[in-house]
Amino acid sequence: MTITYETADTWSSKKTTVGAPIWQRDPGAAFSRYQTKTGVTLQALYWQPRNRRLIAETYSVWDDGKGRCKGTLFHEIALEEIPDFARVHHTLEDALVSLGFLPQILND
């Protein structure tokens, strides 16, 4: 799937292709169970091993300023954000640990 995502360092938009997610939200779970911020829910996490890039798919209920819901967004996760994402749900932490992010999680 080809997506447009915001980079972690410059917040510019780039296109990339992602494969299957390494983690996905349980579709039957409550919206609030996977919230990263108020009104923003983590939907999936993608890993690009060659670029060592972690991309989060989120769903936002907030207005985009034009009267529409922001909806699905993709953004690169910066290294300093990883511990916050690990706290969203224990299954997400397990996925991050399997990628070798254990030191970043434990040192936060």
C-alpha positions as CSV (number, residue, x, y, z in Angstrom):
1,M,0.0,0.0,0.0
2,T,1.3,3.4,-0.9
3,I,0.8,6.1,1.7
4,T,1.7,9.7,2.4
5,Y,3.2,10.3,5.8
6,E,4.7,13.1,7.8
7,T,8.4,12.8,8.7
8,A,9.5,12.8,12.3
9,D,12.1,15.5,11.9
10,T,10.8,18.1,9.5
11,W,7.0,17.3,9.5
12,S,7.2,17.3,5.7
13,S,5.0,14.9,3.7
14,K,6.6,12.0,1.8
15,K,5.3,9.0,0.0
16,T,6.3,5.5,0.7
17,T,5.1,1.9,0.3
18,V,4.4,-0.2,3.4
19,G,3.7,-3.9,3.8
20,A,1.6,-5.6,6.3
21,P,1.4,-3.9,9.7
22,I,3.5,-5.4,12.6
23,W,0.7,-4.4,14.9
24,Q,-3.0,-3.6,14.4
25,R,-5.7,-2.4,16.8
26,D,-8.2,-5.0,17.8
27,P,-11.3,-3.9,15.8
28,G,-13.7,-5.0,18.5
29,A,-12.0,-2.9,21.3
30,A,-13.3,0.4,22.5
31,F,-12.0,3.5,20.7
32,S,-10.4,4.9,23.9
33,R,-8.4,1.8,24.6
34,Y,-5.8,2.7,22.0
35,Q,-5.7,6.5,22.3
36,T,-2.4,8.2,21.9
37,K,-3.9,11.6,22.5
38,T,-7.4,12.8,23.2
39,G,-9.5,11.9,20.2
40,V,-6.6,10.2,18.3
41,T,-6.5,6.4,18.2
42,L,-3.6,4.2,17.0
43,Q,-4.8,1.9,14.3
44,A,-1.7,0.2,13.1
45,L,2.1,0.3,13.2
46,Y,4.3,-0.4,10.1
47,W,8.1,-1.2,10.1
48,Q,10.4,-0.5,7.2
49,P,13.6,-2.5,8.1
50,R,15.7,-1.2,5.3
51,N,15.2,2.4,6.3
52,R,14.7,1.6,10.0
53,R,11.5,3.6,9.9
54,L,8.5,3.1,12.1
55,I,5.2,4.6,10.8
56,A,2.0,4.9,12.8
57,E,-1.4,4.9,11.3
58,T,-3.8,6.9,13.5
59,Y,-7.4,7.9,13.3
60,S,-8.4,11.4,14.5
61,V,-11.9,12.6,15.2
62,W,-10.9,16.2,15.2
63,D,-12.0,18.8,12.7
64,D,-9.5,19.6,10.0
65,G,-10.6,23.3,9.9
66,K,-12.9,22.7,6.9
67,G,-15.7,21.0,8.8
68,R,-14.5,17.5,8.1
69,C,-13.1,14.8,10.4
70,K,-9.3,14.5,10.0
71,G,-9.7,10.7,9.7
72,T,-6.7,8.4,9.0
73,L,-3.2,9.9,9.1
74,F,0.2,8.4,8.9
75,H,3.4,9.7,10.6
76,E,6.9,8.5,11.3
77,I,7.6,7.8,14.9
78,A,10.7,9.5,16.2
79,L,13.0,7.5,18.6
80,E,11.9,9.7,21.6
81,E,8.2,8.9,20.9
82,I,8.7,5.1,21.1
83,P,8.2,4.8,24.9
84,D,4.9,6.7,24.6
85,F,3.7,4.3,21.9
86,A,4.8,1.3,23.9
87,R,2.4,2.4,26.7
88,V,-0.6,2.5,24.5
89,H,-1.2,-1.3,24.9
90,H,0.9,-4.3,26.0
91,T,0.6,-6.0,22.6
92,L,2.1,-2.9,21.0
93,E,5.0,-3.1,23.5
94,D,5.6,-6.7,22.6
95,A,5.8,-5.8,18.8
96,L,8.3,-3.0,19.5
97,V,10.4,-5.3,21.7
98,S,10.5,-7.9,18.9
99,L,12.0,-5.2,16.7
100,G,14.8,-4.5,19.1
101,F,13.4,-1.3,20.7
102,L,13.7,-2.7,24.3
103,P,16.5,-0.3,25.4
104,Q,14.4,2.8,24.4
105,I,11.4,1.4,26.2
106,L,13.2,0.5,29.4
107,N,15.3,3.7,29.6
108,D,12.4,6.0,29.5
